[in-house]
Amino acid sequence: MKAKLLLTAVITIISIGAFAQSFKIGAKGGATLNKMTGQTFDEKFTYGYHVGGFVTIGLGKKFAIQPEVLFNQVNIDTSDKFSSVYQFNKLNSVQLKYLTIPILLNYNVGKLVSLQAGPQFGILMNKSNTFVENGKDAFKGGDFSMLGGVQINVSHFRVYGRYAIGLNNLNDIDNKDKWKNQSIQLGVGLTL
């Protein structure tokens, strides 16, 4: 499943690139503020990071497609209710590592500013790390989110901020609580 998703994304990028008016590749990274919604998690943002690469494929003067591949470290604080609902002894935080693939549509407002929106597919990289007593994984292996944000483009530099909201339930233990991921990404990029 993961290999098929990645292969489909690569074929799509290559196909679009064949018809593109411009093609830029680059690296990016920055801070990520994460929170998991649900009664068993603390409703505040915690810090993590993201790093990876992107390709910008121009589709005229106003539009571009920007697929990315990012490694994300997600840190989440649990609430006091977590241990009572799931019978854990003082589990205060969880750290997840995702490989995310956002596919963004850029709308160039002017030469400097681009508005961004699109889906993001996340693959949980540390799924084998369990904390449930019977060995069952606590988090589902995939996450689907929608992103929206703004990017400032100055020569080869990019400065961006965006918001991601998870659309699927990540709880792989039971249906007692719905877990959905939310994040704010702030970062910088450089085209090569």
C-alpha positions in Angstrom: 0.0 0.0 0.0 2.8 2.5 1.0 4.8 1.5 -2.1 1.8 2.0 -4.4 1.1 5.4 -3.0 4.7 6.5 -3.4 4.9 5.1 -6.9 1.6 6.9 -7.9 3.0 10.2 -6.5 6.3 9.8 -8.4 4.5 9.0 -11.7 2.1 11.9 -11.3 5.0 14.3 -10.6 6.9 13.1 -13.7 3.8 13.4 -15.9 3.0 16.9 -14.7 6.7 17.9 -15.1 6.7 16.9 -18.7 4.1 19.6 -19.4 5.5 22.2 -16.9 6.6 25.6 -17.9 9.1 25.8 -15.1 10.6 23.2 -12.7 12.4 23.9 -9.4 13.8 21.5 -6.8 14.8 22.4 -3.3 15.2 21.6 0.4 13.2 22.8 3.4 12.8 22.5 7.1 11.5 24.1 10.2 9.4 23.9 13.4 6.1 22.0 13.7 3.6 22.7 16.4 1.4 19.6 17.0 -1.6 18.6 18.9 -3.8 15.5 19.0 -7.5 16.1 19.6 -9.4 13.8 21.8 -10.3 13.6 25.5 -7.2 11.5 26.3 -4.7 14.1 24.9 -3.8 17.5 26.3 -5.4 20.2 24.1 -2.2 22.3 23.6 0.4 22.5 20.9 3.8 20.9 21.5 7.0 21.4 19.4 8.5 19.1 16.8 10.3 19.6 13.6 10.2 18.7 9.9 12.8 18.5 7.2 12.7 17.3 3.5 12.6 18.3 -0.1 10.1 19.8 -2.6 9.6 20.3 -6.3 7.7 23.2 -7.8 6.2 22.6 -11.2 4.9 25.7 -12.9 1.6 25.6 -14.7 1.6 29.1 -16.1 2.1 32.5 -14.3 -0.4 32.0 -11.6 -0.4 28.3 -10.7 2.1 25.6 -9.7 2.0 22.2 -8.2 4.4 21.6 -5.2 4.8 18.0 -4.1 7.0 17.5 -1.1 8.5 14.6 0.9 9.0 15.5 4.6 10.2 13.7 7.7 8.1 14.9 10.7 8.8 14.4 14.4 5.5 14.8 16.2 5.5 15.2 20.0 2.2 14.9 21.8 1.3 15.3 25.5 -1.4 13.1 27.0 -3.9 14.2 29.5 -4.6 12.8 32.9 -7.5 10.9 31.4 -5.2 8.8 29.1 -3.9 6.5 31.9 -7.4 5.9 33.3 -9.1 5.2 29.9 -6.3 3.0 28.6 -4.9 1.6 31.9 -1.4 3.0 31.5 1.0 4.0 34.3 1.9 7.7 34.0 2.3 8.0 30.2 2.9 11.7 29.8 3.9 12.0 26.2 4.1 10.2 22.9 6.6 10.8 20.1 5.6 9.8 16.5 7.7 9.9 13.3 5.9 10.4 10.0 7.0 10.5 6.4 4.5 13.0 4.9 3.8 13.7 1.3 1.9 17.0 0.8 0.7 17.7 -2.8 0.0 21.5 -2.8 -1.5 23.7 -5.4 0.2 27.1 -5.3 -1.6 30.2 -6.4 0.8 33.1 -7.0 -0.8 36.3 -5.7 2.2 38.3 -6.9 5.9 37.7 -7.5 6.5 37.3 -3.7 3.5 35.6 -2.3 1.9 32.2 -3.0 -1.2 30.8 -1.4 -1.1 27.0 -0.8 -3.7 24.3 -0.4 -3.9 20.6 -0.9 -3.9 17.1 0.7 -1.2 15.5 2.7 -0.6 11.8 3.1 1.3 10.6 6.2 3.0 7.3 6.8 3.8 6.4 10.4 7.4 5.3 10.4 7.7 4.0 14.0 4.6 1.9 13.9 6.4 -1.1 15.5 6.9 1.0 18.7 3.9 0.1 20.7 2.9 1.1 24.2 -0.3 -1.0 24.6 0.2 -3.8 27.0 -1.1 -6.6 24.6 1.3 -5.4 21.9 -1.3 -3.9 19.7 -0.3 -0.7 17.9 -1.9 2.4 19.4 -1.8 4.6 16.2 -2.9 3.7 12.7 -0.2 3.5 10.1 -1.5 6.3 7.9 -2.8 9.9 8.3 -4.7 12.0 5.7 -4.8 15.7 6.2 -5.7 18.9 4.4 -3.2 21.8 4.3 -3.6 25.5 3.8 -1.0 28.3 4.1 1.1 31.0 2.6 4.6 31.0 1.2 6.9 34.0 0.6 9.3 33.6 -2.3 12.4 35.8 -2.5 14.9 34.8 -5.2 15.9 31.2 -4.2 14.5 31.5 -0.6 11.1 30.4 0.7 9.5 31.3 4.0 6.3 29.5 4.8 3.6 29.0 7.3 0.7 26.5 7.0 -2.0 24.7 9.0 -2.8 21.0 8.6 -5.9 19.4 10.0 -6.2 15.6 10.1 -9.4 14.1 8.6 -9.2 10.5 9.8 -9.2 8.8 13.3 -5.7 7.7 14.3 -6.8 5.6 17.3 -6.0 2.0 16.5 -6.8 0.7 20.0 -10.6 1.0 20.1 -13.5 3.5 19.5 -13.5 5.0 23.0 -11.9 8.2 21.8 -11.3 9.8 18.3 -7.8 11.0 17.8 -7.1 13.6 15.0 -3.8 15.3 14.3 -3.5 19.1 13.9 -0.3 21.0 13.1 1.2 24.3 12.3 4.4 24.3 10.2 6.7 27.3 10.1 9.9 27.0 8.0 12.3 28.1 5.4 13.3 26.5 2.0 16.0 27.0 -0.6 15.6 26.1 -4.3 18.7 24.7 -5.9 
